Amino acid sequence: MSERNPLPLIVTGICSIIGTVLVLWYYGYLHFAKEEDALLLAEFTMLKSIPGEDTKLSLQPADQGAQCIDGVLVLFDTTQKGLSGVLVDNRKRAVRCLGQETPQAEQ
C-alpha cells in the first residue's frame, strides 16, 4: 500500500475555508467589526426626579430616538440613517425596558 501525500488535502481544506469566509462576507452574512463601530454615539445623563422640585428640560428634542426591542433599549440616530446602538451603562450592561419580558435561554 502506498502512502498518499496529505499536502493537497490540507491546501484544499484551507482554500475551502478562505473561500467560504469570502463568500459569506461578500453577501453580508459575515461582518468584521471595526473599532469605529463601537464608538460612543452620544453622552447621556439621567436626571433624578425629586418630588416637589421642577426639572428643567430643553424644548428641542435630542437627535436620538429609543425603542424597546426584545427587552433592551435600542437608540436610533435621526440624523444619520442606519446608525443605531444599544444603550449601556458604564460597565457595558444593557439598559432593560420596564414592563417587557427579558428573553430567557431555552432549557
N, C-alpha and C positions, 0 to 999 in steps of 0.2 A: 504494500500500500504506500503510495507516495504522499508526502506532506504537501499541503496547499499553502500558498503564500497568503497570510492574513492581511497584508497591506492593502490590496484592492477593496476588501470588505470594510476596513477601517476608513479609508478615504471616501467610499460610497456613503457610509453612515454619517460622517462629518458633513459632507456636501448635502445630504438629505436634510439634516438638522438646520444648516445655514439656509438652505432653500425654503424650508418651511417657515422659519422666522421671517425671512424677507417677504414672503407672500402674505403672511399674517399682518406684518407691518404695513405693506402696501395697501391692503384692503381695510385698514383701520381697526383690526381686531387686536392689535398689539401697540401699546403706546409706551415710549421710553420717556419717563418723567425727567424734566429738566429742572434746574434749581429755580428758575423764574416761575415755574408752575406753582410753587408753594409760597410765593411772596405774599406779604400782607396786603390785603385788598384795601382795608381802611381801619382806622383806630376807632374803637367803641368804648364808651363809658356807661356804666349803669348808674342812673340817678335814683337814689334811695327815696322812696316816698314816705314822708313823715306826716302822720295825721295832724291836721290843723295848720300845716305850712303849705304855701303855694310853691309849685315847681314851675320855673320859667323855661319855656322852650322856644326855639326859633319857629317862625311860621313857614319857613322854606323847608320842604321835605329833603331827606337825605337822598343821595344818588343810588342807594341800595334798597331793595325790597326783600322781604323774607317770606318763606313759605315752609310749612311743615311737611316733610316728606319722610315717610317711614319712621316717624317719631323723632326726627332730627331737624333742627332749624337750618335751612339752606338759604343763603343770601344770593341774590341776583343783582348784578350791576346794571343799572338802567342806561348808563352812558356808553358802555361797551357791550355789544351784543355777544352772547355766548359765554360771558365771564360769570362764573358762579363759584361758590365755595361753601363749606360747612362752617358755621360759627363755632369756635372753640374757645376755651379759657386759656390761661397762661400755661397750663400743664398739658395742652393739646387734647383735652377731653371735650367731646362734642356736647353742645348745649341741646338738651332734650326739650321737646314740646310737651306742655302740660295738657292733660285731657286726651292724650293719644297713647295707644299702647305701643310699647317698645318691642320691636321684633325679637323673638326668642329663638334660640337654636333648637331645631327639632331633635328629639331624643329617640 
